Amino acid sequence: MCGIVGLFLKDVRLEPKLGDLLSDMLITMTDRGPDSAGIAIYGTPTRGRTKITVQSPDGAAFARLENGLRQEGLDATTTVKSTHAVLETGASAVAVRDFIAERHPDIRIMGSGDSVEIYKETGLPKDVVARFGVRSMTGSHGIGHTRMATESAVTTLGAHPFSTGADQCLVHNGSLSNHNNIRRELVREGMTFETQNDSEVAAAYLTAQMAKGKDLGEALTGALDDLDGFFTFVVGTKSGFGVVRDPIACKPAVMAETDRYVAFGSEYRALVNLPGIETARVWEPEPATVYFWDHGKAA
């Protein structure tokens, strides 16, 4: 099952409503996956600052982390939201991530980049949305997921979105059959993994392809040849938003586009409350076809 949603805004006047719109879309998909949920929001970057979203069940861990970073001369400020916190730093993101891995292995990194924030936990979408204040968040685009676990345990790390590169994340409905082979190849190339989830492999595959110079659309095209199984992916990058279904396309999907936004939902009911949906172009994405929008260039 699983329910996935995505919203890419063309009209900047909708940006203050992004969190609210995405929250409603995701909550509508609750019955497709009630064990865990997550959302990635792409907000306005701050020049010279990187965001790193971290998670810990111990709320005091974030203060210890911030103090430790400062003692190491790594500038960072922390905004805590329930079990997550967003570090904003002017230091090297690699240096901060290495410090967390070495000194605070109990703190998990959800994602990092100039603009993305990722919040995910076990529980129903309405509870996840409420505990992280997602409705008040602003941004240009975002993706969300509510999970019914089939390939791995119900844990925070097993929830979607998966992020394996700066400002990159993926949500997935389906099951990959060759993820173990792809994982081994990516490990040989230097990729690391936090879970046994097949969706993390898909995210890492796209990260590796984009590291070789491909844009999101080209990386998704490559996935059609290299990844086997049943899948629908919705993917976010710093400025882009992409969708692809496998050649059989047995997982449900619907898209809508107006001059103000592009939206994706596992079912049409996820889209019904979007502004202007009654005049939107609505269609089912074709099998083995990449749909790709980018704020920096034409689709």
N, C-alpha and C positions, 0 to 999 in steps of 0.2 A: 504494500500500500504506500504509505508516506504521502504527505501533501507538501507541495512546493509552490512558492509564490515569488514574484519579482516585479519591481516597478522602477522604470527608467523615466525620469522627468525631463521633458523638453522645455517646459515653461517654468522659469525660475520662481514665478509667483506661487507655485505649488510646493516649493521646497520646505516651507515651514510646516506643511501638513504631511510630509513623507512618513514620519513615524506613526502617525495616527492612521493613515491609509493602509500602510503595510500591516499594522497590528490587526485591523479589521479583516484584511485578506487572510492572514494566517489563522486567526481564531475561527474563521469560517471553515477551515480545513481540519479542525480538531479531530473529527471522527476518522480521518485517514491515518492518524498516527498519534496516539495519546501518551506515549511514554517519555518523550523529550521534545524540546523545541529550541529554535534559535533564530536570530536575526542578525544580519550584517547591514550597517548603515554607513553610507559614504557621505561624510560631511565636508565642510570647507576646510582645506588644509591651512595650517599656520606656517608661514615661511620660516624655514630653518628648524622646525620642530617635527619630530616623529612620534606617532602614537603607538603604544604597545598595550593591547588588552590582555590582562592576566586574570587568573581565577584561583581562588583558594577558599575552602570552607572555614578557614580561620581568619576572621576579619582583622585581627591584630597583625597578621603577616604582612599586610600592605605597608603599615607604618615602619615595620622593621626593614622591609625592602627599600623604601624611600630613604631611610637613614643610612642604610648600608651603601646605597648608590652614591649618596653625597660624600660619605667618608672615602669612597674610592675616587672622588673628583668627577663623578658622572652626574651631571645636572639632570634632575627629574622632579616633576610634580605629579601628585597622585589624586585622582578623583575616584572615590569609592562608590560603587553601586552594588549593594548586596554582596554576593559572593564574587563579584568581579571588580576590577579597578582598571582605569585607563591611565597609564604612565605617559606623560608628555615630556620628551627629552630633546635637548639640543645636542646631545652626545651621539656617538655612533650607535645605531640600532643594533649592529652586530655585537658591539662591546657590551651593551646592556643585556642583550639576550644571553650572551656567554656568562655574564655575571649571575644572572638568574639561574641558569642551568647548573652552575658550579656551587653557588652559595645558598641558593633557595630552591632546591629540587622539588620541594613540596608545592611550589607555586607553578601553575601551568600557564603557558602562553597560548592564548586563543587566536591571536593574529596581530599583525603590525603593518604599518605603512604610514603614509602622509595623511590619509583621510579616513580609513576604515576603522570602525569599532565593531566588535563581534561579541554578542551576548548569547550564551546557550547554557541550558541546564535541563535536568530531568524534570518532568512534570508537564502539565497541560499548557498550551500556548497562552491562555488568558492569565495564568499565574506567572509565566516567564515574562510576558509583556509587562505585567504590573510591577514585578519585583525590580525590573531594570529601568522603569520609567521610559519605555520605548515610545509611548505615544507623544511625548514632548520633544522627541529628537527631530532634528532637521537635516536635510541633505539633498543630494541630487539623484541618488538611486540607492536601491537596496534589494536584498533577497532574504527569503525566510524558508523555514522547513519545520514540519512537525513529523515525528518519526514513529514508525512501527518497526522495531528491530527485527531483522531476519538474519544478518550476517555476523553480528557481534553483540556484546553485552550492552545493557542499558546503563550508560554512564555519561558523565558530563563530556568527557573527551570523545565518546562515541556519537554525541549529538552533532548535527549539522548547524551551520556551515563549517566546512573544512577549509583551512587556510594554510598553504604551504609556500607562499611567496608574498612579498611586500604588496599590499593592497590587492591581493588576489584571494578569492574564495569561491567555493562551489557548494551547491546543494544538488541532491541526486535522488531520483526515484527509480529503483530497479536493482539489478544484481549483475555484477561482472563475473564472467567465468574464467578470465585469464589474469586476474589481478595479482596472483602470486608470482607469475612469470614477469609481469610488468614491474612489480615491486623489486624483484631481484635485480632487474636491469637498472632501475633507478638508484638502488643502493650502490651498485657498482659505479654509477655516475656521481655519487656523493650525496644523494638525497637521504634524509632521515625521516623516520615515521614514529608517530606517537601511539598509534592504535593498529589493530588488525583489520580495520574497516576497509572494505573495498572502495568506498567513496573517497577515502583519503588518498588512495592510489590514483584515482582519476584526477583529483586536484593536483597531486604531485606531477603527474604526467603533463598536465597543461602548463604548470610552472616551468618544468624542464624544457618544454617546447618554446615557450616565450623567452626563456633565457638564451635560446639559440637565435633569437631575432625575429621570431614570428609574432604577429599580432594575435589577439584573441580569436578572431575569425579563422585565421590560418591554423591555429592550434586545435580548434574544435574540428576543423576539416580533417586533420591528421588523426584525431581520436576515432573517427568513423572507420579508419583502416586498421588502427592498432588496438582498439579496445573491443573485446567480444562480450556479448551478453545483451541484456535488456536494460536500456537506460534512457532517462531524460535528464539532461544537465541544464541547470541555470547557473550562470557564472558571472561574477562581478570582477572588474578591475578598477583601477583608479578613475578612469574616465569611460569605461566600456561596460557593456551588458550583452551577454550572448546566451543563446538557447540552441540545443541540438537534441534530436531524438535518434535512436538507433534505426537501422533499416527496416525492422519489423514494426516498430512504434506501437507496441501493445500497451504502453503506459499512457494514461489519459493526459491530455494537455490542451490548453486553449490560450490564444493570445488576442489582445485588443490593442488598437493603435488609434490615437487621435493626434491633433496638432499639439497637444499638451503632454502626452506621455505614451509609453509603450508598457503594457502590462502582461504578465504571465500568471496563469493559475492551473493547478491540476484539474480543476473543474470550473465551469463558468460562474458558479455561485460565488467564487472568491472575488469576482470582478464586479458584481452587480451594483455595489455602492460607490464605485469610482465616479468622479464627476464627468458628465458627458458620455457615459457608457452607452446611452441609448442611441447615439449617433456615431459610435466608434466603428471602425472596420474590425470585425471579429472573425477569426479563422482558426482552424486546427493546424498547427505547424506540421509540415510535410515530413515523412520519414527521411532520414539521411540528408537533411537539409540544414545548413547553418544559418541562423538568424543573428545578426550582429549589429549593434548600434554603439556609437562612440561620440562622446561630447566633443572630441577633438577633430573628428573628420566625418565624412559621410558614411552611411552604413554600407 
